Each structure stands twice: as C-alpha cells, then as structure tokens.
Amino acid sequence: MVMDDKRAFARGFREILPLSMGAGIYGLAFGLLAAQAGLDDLEVGFMGTLVFAGASQIVAVERIVAGAGSLVAVVAGIALNLRLLLITASIRDVYAGRPFWQVVLGAHLTTDENWALMLAARARGEQAGYWYLVGAGINLILVWVVATVAGVSFASEIADPRALGMDFAFTAAFIAIARSLWAGRPDLVPWATSFLVVALLMLPGWVDASWAMIAGGVAGAVVAALGPGRHE
C-alpha cells in the first residue's frame, strides 16, 4: 500500500465514524436477539465477521427464533441482501484491474453506509476510491462485531431480558436499519413490490411467512435491477 493509499484508507476510516456509531447501536440490539436465539459471543463474532450484513443477520436469526429452520434463515438473509449485487455493480470501476483478493475484500466490506459515503465524497469533487471504501468498511466491521458481541454479553447478565422489554430490541433495530436503507423515491417501486408480494402470499395463508419474505426480497431486487434506479 503506497502513501496515497494509506491516506485514503485513513480518511475513509475516519469519515465513516458517525455512521459506524449508529451501526453499533443496532448491533447491540442484534446481540440481544442472538442471545435469545441461543448463540454465544464467539458464534456471533464469527457470524458478524463472515456475513457482515446487519439486516440479513437480523432476519436470519429472527427466523431461527421463530422456528423456521437454518435453511430458511440462510435463504431469507441472502434474499434480503441481494441489493448488494446492485451496489457493487454500480462501483465496478473501483475494483477494475485489482488483484482477486482485493476484489473479494472490497466486495465483502461494501455496505450501504460506506458506498453512500464514497459517492458523496465523489459528488463533492474529492478523490475517493478503493482504499477509501476499504478503510470505511474496516471501521464498520470492527464496530459491528464489537457491538454485537457486547450485546450478547450484556444479555447473558440479565436473567429475563423480556421482562425489561428487550425482546422489542430486534424490532426497533430492524426499523432503524430499514430507515437507513431508504434512499427516497427511487426505492419506492422496489419496496412496494416487496411489500405486495409478501402480503399477497402470506395473508391468504398460501405460504409460510419465511418463504413469503424471501419471495418479496427477490421480487424487490429484480424490480430494482430492471428499473432506472440509483444503482446505475
């Protein structure tokens, strides 16, 4: 890594701090949920490092808590995060010409937050490329893993988390994540599509809620990919 790359890495790491602190808050909430699902701090830490997708992790663990099974939980998590394919495709210039390991690392660390931060920096005429994105991503993943593990540890010290209303932490965290993902009018049609598909499949009782959520996530991602959205 040359000096300019180091500076870009440090700038991305520093400028993402306000957003990563927000991610840490719902990371704590996820840790509480994971503890209720029977996961320990080592498992949650490994999951956060390997998956590193807050919304997908929350949905997957919520499905496990609901008794849907591991396969459904994994598929639901993947379906919810299909939008990351669009996000990484929209910044393919960042990965062009780089070694395979750097492409894999960058793609793994790309989230809504550091992607949006990088685009905002570029819109201001600043230089923001691969190492800026990675620096911001490293900050986010460190905060996320520490916060989720802390949530599990905190929950283990409480005899009955539900007695304190902490079972609502998952719902609150998911609402916060969903709000942070909303980018305005370009998201209206994909989100509405997902909602309608879930409602049409689940309300009549045609399919289990888990599979309705999966179908809704896939439908929304397809509509977003085909439409003139923000990922072009």
C-alpha positions in Angstrom: 0.0 0.0 0.0 1.6 3.3 -1.1 1.4 6.5 0.9 -1.6 7.9 -1.1 -3.5 4.6 -0.5 -2.7 4.8 3.3 -4.1 8.4 3.4 -7.2 7.3 1.5 -7.7 4.4 3.9 -7.2 6.6 7.0 -9.7 9.2 5.6 -12.3 6.6 4.9 -11.8 5.1 8.3 -12.2 8.5 10.0 -15.1 9.9 7.9 -17.3 6.8 8.4 -17.2 7.2 12.3 -20.6 9.0 12.7 -22.3 6.3 10.6 -20.5 3.4 12.3 -21.6 4.6 15.7 -25.2 4.4 14.5 -24.5 0.8 13.2 -23.1 0.0 16.7 -26.4 0.9 18.3 -28.4 -1.6 16.4 -25.5 -4.0 16.6 -26.2 -4.1 20.3 -29.8 -4.9 19.6 -28.8 -7.7 17.3 -26.6 -9.2 20.0 -29.6 -9.2 22.4 -31.7 -11.1 19.8 -28.9 -13.5 19.1 -28.6 -14.3 22.7 -32.3 -15.1 22.8 -31.7 -17.5 19.9 -29.0 -19.3 21.9 -25.9 -18.0 20.2 -22.9 -17.3 22.2 -20.4 -14.4 21.8 -17.9 -16.5 19.7 -20.6 -17.6 17.3 -22.0 -14.0 17.0 -18.5 -12.6 16.4 -17.8 -15.2 13.8 -21.1 -14.5 12.1 -20.5 -10.8 12.1 -17.1 -11.2 10.5 -18.1 -13.7 7.9 -21.5 -12.4 6.9 -21.2 -8.7 7.9 -24.7 -7.7 6.8 -26.8 -6.3 9.6 -30.3 -6.7 8.0 -29.5 -10.2 6.8 -28.1 -11.3 10.1 -31.2 -9.9 12.0 -33.7 -11.6 9.6 -31.8 -14.9 9.7 -31.6 -15.0 13.5 -35.2 -13.9 13.8 -36.3 -16.8 11.5 -34.3 -19.2 13.8 -36.0 -17.8 16.9 -39.4 -18.2 15.1 -38.5 -21.9 14.5 -38.3 -21.7 10.7 -35.0 -23.7 10.5 -31.5 -23.0 9.4 -32.0 -23.4 5.6 -34.9 -20.9 5.6 -32.9 -18.5 7.8 -30.0 -18.5 5.4 -32.1 -18.1 2.3 -34.1 -15.3 3.8 -30.8 -13.5 4.7 -29.4 -13.9 1.2 -32.7 -12.7 -0.4 -32.7 -9.6 1.7 -29.2 -8.6 0.8 -29.5 -9.1 -3.0 -29.4 -5.4 -3.3 -25.6 -5.6 -2.6 -25.2 -7.0 -6.0 -26.5 -3.8 -7.5 -24.4 -1.7 -5.1 -21.1 -3.4 -6.0 -22.0 -3.3 -9.7 -22.6 0.4 -9.5 -19.0 1.0 -8.4 -17.3 -1.6 -10.6 -14.7 1.0 -11.6 -13.4 0.8 -8.0 -12.5 -2.9 -8.5 -11.3 -2.8 -12.1 -7.7 -4.1 -12.6 -7.2 -5.1 -9.0 -6.0 -8.5 -7.7 -8.6 -11.0 -6.9 -8.0 -10.8 -3.2 -8.6 -7.1 -3.2 -11.8 -7.5 -5.2 -13.1 -10.1 -2.7 -12.0 -7.9 0.3 -13.6 -4.8 -1.1 -16.9 -6.6 -2.1 -17.1 -8.1 1.4 -16.6 -4.7 3.1 -19.0 -2.8 0.9 -22.2 -1.8 2.7 -24.9 0.8 2.2 -23.0 3.2 4.5 -19.5 3.3 3.0 -20.9 3.0 -0.5 -23.0 6.1 0.1 -20.2 7.9 1.9 -17.8 7.3 -1.1 -20.4 8.5 -3.6 -21.0 11.6 -1.5 -17.3 12.3 -1.4 -17.0 11.9 -5.1 -20.0 14.3 -5.6 -18.1 16.9 -3.7 -15.2 16.5 -6.2 -13.0 14.6 -3.7 -10.8 11.6 -4.6 -12.5 8.5 -3.1 -11.7 5.1 -4.4 -10.9 1.5 -3.4 -8.8 2.2 -0.3 -11.2 4.9 0.9 -14.0 2.3 0.6 -12.0 -0.4 2.4 -10.9 2.0 5.2 -14.5 2.9 5.9 -15.5 -0.8 5.7 -12.9 -1.9 8.2 -14.2 0.7 10.7 -17.7 -0.5 10.2 -16.9 -4.2 10.6 -14.9 -3.6 13.7 -17.7 -1.6 15.3 -20.3 -4.1 14.2 -18.5 -7.1 15.6 -17.6 -5.5 18.9 -21.2 -4.2 19.3 -22.9 -7.5 18.6 -20.6 -9.4 20.9 -21.2 -6.8 23.6 -25.0 -7.2 23.1 -24.7 -11.0 23.7 -22.5 -10.5 26.8 -25.0 -7.9 28.2 -27.9 -10.2 27.6 -26.2 -13.1 29.4 -26.0 -10.9 32.5 -29.8 -10.4 32.6 -32.0 -13.2 33.9 -35.0 -12.4 31.8 -34.4 -9.9 29.0 -38.1 -10.0 28.0 -39.1 -8.7 31.5 -37.2 -5.4 30.6 -38.9 -5.2 27.2 -35.6 -6.1 25.4 -37.4 -8.6 23.1 -38.6 -5.4 21.2 -34.9 -4.5 20.6 -34.9 -6.6 17.4 -38.0 -4.8 16.0 -36.5 -1.5 16.9 -33.2 -2.4 15.3 -34.8 -3.6 12.1 -36.9 -0.5 11.8 -33.7 1.6 12.2 -31.9 -0.4 9.5 -34.8 -0.2 7.1 -35.0 3.5 7.6 -31.3 3.9 6.9 -31.6 1.9 3.7 -34.4 4.1 2.3 -33.0 6.4 -0.3 -36.1 8.2 -1.4 -38.3 8.0 -4.5 -36.0 5.6 -6.5 -36.7 3.0 -3.8 -40.5 3.3 -3.8 -41.3 0.8 -6.5 -38.9 -1.9 -5.4 -40.1 -1.6 -1.8 -43.7 -1.5 -2.7 -43.2 -4.6 -4.9 -41.6 -6.5 -2.0 -44.4 -5.5 0.4 -47.2 -6.5 -2.1 -45.6 -9.9 -2.8 -45.2 -10.7 0.9 -48.8 -9.6 1.6 -50.3 -11.5 -1.3 -48.5 -14.7 -0.4 -48.8 -14.5 3.4 -52.2 -13.0 4.2 -54.2 -15.7 2.4 -52.0 -18.3 4.1 -50.7 -19.7 0.9 -47.1 -20.0 2.1 -45.2 -19.8 5.3 -44.1 -16.2 6.3 -40.4 -17.1 5.8 -40.9 -18.0 2.2 -43.1 -15.0 1.6 -40.3 -12.8 2.9 -37.8 -14.5 0.6 -40.1 -14.1 -2.4 -40.7 -10.4 -1.6 -36.9 -9.8 -1.2 -36.2 -11.4 -4.6 -39.0 -9.6 -6.3 -37.9 -6.2 -5.0 -34.3 -6.8 -6.0 -35.4 -7.8 -9.6 -37.5 -4.7 -9.9 -34.7 -2.5 -8.7 -32.2 -4.2 -11.1 -34.6 -3.7 -14.1 -35.7 -0.2 -13.2 -33.9 3.2 -13.7 -32.9 3.3 -10.1 -30.0 4.8 -8.2 -27.6 1.9 -8.9 -27.0 2.9 -12.5 
